[in-house]
Amino acid sequence: MTIKKGYTSQSIHTPFSKKDAHNSLHMPVYDGVAYEFDSAEEIEEAFMGKKFAHAYSRTSNPTVEHFENKLKAVTEASSVIALSSGMAAISNTFLALVESGANIISSNHLFGHSYALLKSTLQQWGIEVRFVDMSDLKEIEKNIDGKTRAVFFETITNPQLEIIDIAAVAKLAHAHNIAVVADTTVTPPYVFKSAKFGVDIEVMSTTKFISGGAAAVGGAVVDNGTFNWSKLPALNKWVANFETKAFEFRVRKEIFRHLGGCMSAHTAHFLNLGLDILALRLDKCVQNCIELGRFFKEHNKVKLVRYPGLKGDEAYALAQTQFGGKPGAVMTIDLASQEECYLFLNRLQMVRRATNLNDNKTLIIHPWSTIYSEFSEEERAEMGIRKSMIRISIGIEDAEDLINDFKQALEAI
Ligand SMILES: *Cc1c(COP(=O)(O)O)cnc(C)c1O
């Protein structure tokens, strides 16, 4: 019997699918495009899918495959497909799951480009998206009909920091034969075991926590192997040939291959490094969030502090049960006005003004005037975006230095 390892040991010691020719302990960057076969028979077998072999790097690559295998080991999923970005992971997933004329249920508390993909791009291909309040099971149920194929939500929305009861939503979806797709970007596999809560497909931007240091844009689709794909018309043909692997094979052999959103070997190299030290980084981020949360709560210029890992936060209970008390590293604070937010942002010396999330560096942004500036005031209000709100993605710096920087910047107000 093999003993189950913890997250980090599992990631670091994931075996290569083939021993390296030079016994390298570290997976090399296989930069090449094409792979040679020794005989015509072998190339036939590979093309027929009888024996797996790399043939061309848009469809598979050894460095990318190793990243997929590592992510598979730490998620204990049935399959992992790495792609060029988080958006590629999301778009490939829905194009594989949903046929024209069918619908998806989602929330308007979504990453901006995901929202735009669902609202405009998919709509053009005849896929309808029904935006509901995901925390309201009755509203979800009201919107389900015979054409609903998937529910889609983010595990912690940002900047609203809303957490839903994932198991309850999954139970409802499964009762109607609907697949549960979760964007787990901000709660990577170290803190969230998605299958335990009924998630069938995880989509993630590996650009964020997994890359660590914001070194490369990438994404992944993780199939937990939990959904009965024969329930979805878009996968009928694939179920006949691949049964429980219907979704994986439709993505790999059709959508992913035809849209060409493959991950580069260099990106996979950075992600292989990032995945190994994810737990160390994430623990430090969470500890920083707790310490900063305490600091902000005591400061008289700060009107509101939100971080689901803080006792007393409205999302605290679900953050404990679903994410083991490590609910990512995004927090928000509210000051008295937009003017005060700008004064504060402009005075920061170490913390960087930037839009990314889960970098090693602490990043700060005023969402109202940036990420959401294209939306009307009413739409922003509906999305839970306030003029007085600041989003902070906490990095791995020393907590004391972060506190000192925030403290001196708050003095500008
Ligand atoms: C960044 C992000 C994405 C998109 O990922 P890219 O790698 O930038 O394409 C999707 N979902 C969430 C929650 C994100 O934060």
The ligand as an SDF file (V2000), in Angstrom:
LIG
                    3D

 15 15  0  0  0  0  0  0  0  0999 V2000
   -7.2920   36.0700  -13.6220 C   0  0  0  0  0  0  0  0  0  0  0  0
   -8.5130   35.2970  -13.5030 C   0  0  0  0  0  0  0  0  0  0  0  0
   -9.0640   34.6140  -14.5940 C   0  0  0  0  0  0  0  0  0  0  0  0
   -8.4500   34.6870  -15.9870 C   0  0  0  0  0  0  0  0  0  0  0  0
   -7.2080   34.1210  -16.0150 O   0  0  0  0  0  0  0  0  0  0  0  0
   -6.0860   34.4780  -17.1260 P   0  0  0  0  0  0  0  0  0  0  0  0
   -4.9720   33.5430  -16.8000 O   0  0  0  0  0  0  0  0  0  0  0  0
   -5.7370   35.9220  -16.9360 O   0  0  0  0  0  0  0  0  0  0  0  0
   -6.7040   34.2420  -18.4520 O   0  0  0  0  0  0  0  0  0  0  0  0
  -10.2040   33.8780  -14.4050 C   0  0  0  0  0  0  0  0  0  0  0  0
  -10.7910   33.7850  -13.2010 N   0  0  0  0  0  0  0  0  0  0  0  0
  -10.3070   34.4340  -12.1180 C   0  0  0  0  0  0  0  0  0  0  0  0
  -11.0000   34.2790  -10.8140 C   0  0  0  0  0  0  0  0  0  0  0  0
   -9.1550   35.2060  -12.2260 C   0  0  0  0  0  0  0  0  0  0  0  0
   -8.6880   35.8550  -11.1530 O   0  0  0  0  0  0  0  0  0  0  0  0
  1  2  1  0
  2  3  1  0
  2 14  2  0
  3  4  1  0
  3 10  2  0
  4  5  1  0
  5  6  1  0
  6  7  2  0
  6  8  1  0
  6  9  1  0
 10 11  1  0
 11 12  2  0
 12 13  1  0
 12 14  1  0
 14 15  1  0
M  END
$$$$
